[in-house]
């Protein structure tokens, strides 16, 4: 892998991390509701999901999934439906919603937060599309695949940890806002709409690629 390709991947990864999506919303919601430590557990859950996908890519399973158009489409639409459902639930005060009773929930297990973050990222169709469609563009098929995937994985984890950590830190600093009903309602509405739009975008991309 050339330095140019690696730098291009780093820039692409940074841009994608900064773009608000389910992972960012998950970390922010836990930072607002339960503080910085909870946002760190959420961050680790998301990164574990990414590491799982990098492992699949290193084993060649990602390429197999991409080659199976029907299976890939099923997973894509299932993920899009999940994002839409999560958005609706968030607007209703569940899902990734912040709630004004969060102070009573601060003792929630860190491992439980980690597990939710891992499950969210594994089910996130945007992550799936990245790993089976975009990631191969940065890999030189003429060279050993596993070392290249390892380098990209380490780069991705470092960048995403810093970016999500920054989001979580800022959310933790503003956790007092989670006690204000008006802020909670507006935040949940905005987060829910973003999730629904993300789900619709993934579904629309699938429809256009199948034509």
Secondary structure, DSSP 8 states (H G I E B T S, - for coil): --HHHHHHHHHHHHHHHHS--HHHHHHHHHHHHH-HHHHHHHHHHHHHHHHHHHHHHHTTHHHHHHH-HHHHHHHHHHHHHHHHHHHHHHHTT-TT---TTGGGGTT--HHHHHHHHHHHHHH-HHHHHIIIIIGGGG--TTS-HHHHHHHHHHHHHHHHHHHHHHHHHHHHHTGGGGG-HHHHHHHHHHHHHHHHHHHHHHHHHHHHHT-
